[in-house]
Each structure stands twice: as structure tokens, then as C-alpha cells.
Amino acid sequence: MASCADPPPRGLLAGIKLFNVREFYECHEVLEEIWLAEPGHIRTLYQGILQVGVAFYHLGRGNFRGATSLLETGITYLQAFTPACMGVNVRQLVEDSIHAYAELQRLGKERIAEFDAGLIPRVEREG
């Protein structure tokens, strides 16, 4: 079973790359594969990144409820892995995701199109 001290597996690196170029659907596909294959607790890290990415996929489609609910659960999953895990700066991803979530809540469903895409976080590596 994998642990936070381990180097990131190839699938996680590929998922992060897709996340950071905002290919959220493809990111989901890649991360889902490693999430389903991992029997240990670290699978929750993969699931958290996956859900944050899917939240922004929903945002791009104007789905307020999907975006906010997946951000909530993704943030919750990720918080257990702060400050860092597998070389991923989880704390930064959580903080940026909370900020994006707060802005979505401020805008509300009616003004979702006004969301500043610059607030979509990146998954940063440590170091």
C-alpha cells in the first residue's frame, strides 16, 4: 500500500498535469484508474484531487450544485493529507479550493458565469 512518503505514481503525475491544463474530464479518467486500484488510505488523496477537478468541470458547464458539492467533498478528503503528500502541496490546493468555493458561494447560482477562471487552483508540487 502506498503512503504519503512515497514518490507520486505515474498516474498521479499524469492526472496533475491534466488538472493543471484544465483538462478536468481527462484528469478524472486518469485519477479514477489509480484511485480504484489503490487499496490503502492514499486512495482518498487521489479521490480528493479528482473531485476538485470534476468540480471545475461542472463549473465550466454552468452546474452550480455539482461544482459546489464536489468542491466541498474534495476539500474534505484533501484536508487529511495536509500539508503535503507524495510531493503534492496539498495545503495550497486546499486553500485555493476553499477560496474558489467561497467565491462561488458569493456569486450564487445566478451569477456563476461571472466566476473568475483565474481562481481555479493548480496542483503544485513541493520543492
C-alpha positions in Angstrom: 0.0 0.0 0.0 1.2 3.5 -0.8 1.9 6.2 1.7 2.5 10.0 1.7 6.2 9.4 2.0 6.3 7.5 -1.3 7.1 9.3 -4.6 4.0 10.1 -6.7 3.0 7.3 -9.0 3.0 7.9 -12.8 -0.8 8.1 -12.8 -0.9 10.8 -10.2 1.7 12.8 -12.1 -0.4 12.4 -15.3 -3.6 13.4 -13.5 -1.9 16.5 -12.1 -0.6 17.5 -15.5 -4.1 17.3 -16.9 -5.6 19.1 -13.9 -3.2 22.0 -14.4 -4.0 22.4 -18.1 -7.7 22.3 -17.1 -8.5 19.0 -18.9 -10.7 18.1 -16.0 -12.6 15.3 -17.6 -9.4 13.5 -18.7 -7.9 14.2 -15.3 -10.9 12.4 -13.8 -10.3 9.4 -16.0 -6.6 9.1 -15.2 -7.1 9.6 -11.4 -10.1 7.3 -11.2 -7.9 4.5 -12.5 -5.3 4.8 -9.8 -8.0 5.5 -7.1 -9.8 2.3 -7.9 -6.6 0.3 -8.0 -5.3 1.6 -4.6 -6.5 -0.5 -1.6 -5.0 1.8 1.1 -5.9 5.2 2.6 -3.9 7.1 0.0 -6.7 6.5 -2.4 -8.6 9.3 -0.6 -5.9 11.7 -1.8 -6.5 10.7 -5.4 -10.2 11.0 -4.9 -9.9 14.4 -3.4 -7.9 15.8 -6.3 -10.3 14.0 -8.7 -13.3 15.6 -7.1 -11.8 19.1 -7.0 -11.1 18.7 -10.7 -14.6 17.5 -11.5 -16.0 20.4 -9.6 -14.3 22.7 -12.1 -15.6 20.6 -14.9 -19.1 21.2 -13.6 -18.3 24.9 -13.2 -17.4 25.1 -16.9 -20.7 23.6 -17.7 -22.6 26.1 -15.5 -23.6 23.4 -13.0 -23.5 25.3 -9.7 -24.7 22.5 -7.5 -22.2 20.0 -9.0 -19.4 22.5 -8.7 -20.0 23.4 -5.0 -20.9 19.9 -3.8 -17.8 18.3 -5.3 -15.6 21.1 -4.1 -16.9 20.5 -0.6 -16.2 16.8 -0.6 -12.9 17.2 -2.4 -11.7 19.7 0.1 -12.8 17.4 3.0 -10.9 14.5 1.5 -7.7 16.5 0.9 -7.5 18.1 4.4 -6.4 14.8 5.8 -3.3 14.9 3.7 -2.1 18.5 4.6 0.5 19.9 4.4 1.9 17.6 1.7 1.6 14.1 0.4 3.5 12.3 -2.3 5.3 15.5 -3.2 2.0 17.4 -3.7 1.5 20.7 -1.9 -1.9 19.7 -0.5 -2.2 22.6 1.8 -2.0 25.1 -1.1 -4.6 23.1 -3.1 -7.0 23.1 -0.1 -6.5 26.8 0.5 -7.0 27.7 -3.2 -10.0 25.4 -3.4 -11.6 27.0 -0.3 -11.1 30.4 -1.8 -12.7 29.3 -5.1 -15.6 27.7 -3.2 -16.2 31.0 -1.2 -16.3 33.0 -4.4 -18.8 30.5 -6.0 -21.0 30.9 -2.9 -20.7 34.6 -3.0 -21.8 34.7 -6.7 -24.5 32.1 -6.3 -26.2 30.1 -9.0 -27.5 33.1 -10.9 -24.0 34.6 -11.4 -21.9 31.5 -11.8 -20.8 32.8 -15.3 -19.0 35.7 -13.6 -16.6 33.3 -11.8 -13.0 34.4 -12.4 -11.3 31.4 -14.0 -8.1 32.7 -12.6 -9.3 31.4 -9.2 -9.2 27.8 -10.4 -6.3 26.2 -8.5 -3.3 24.4 -9.8 -1.9 21.3 -8.1 1.6 22.3 -7.1 4.5 20.0 -6.3 6.7 20.6 -3.3 10.2 21.7 -3.6 
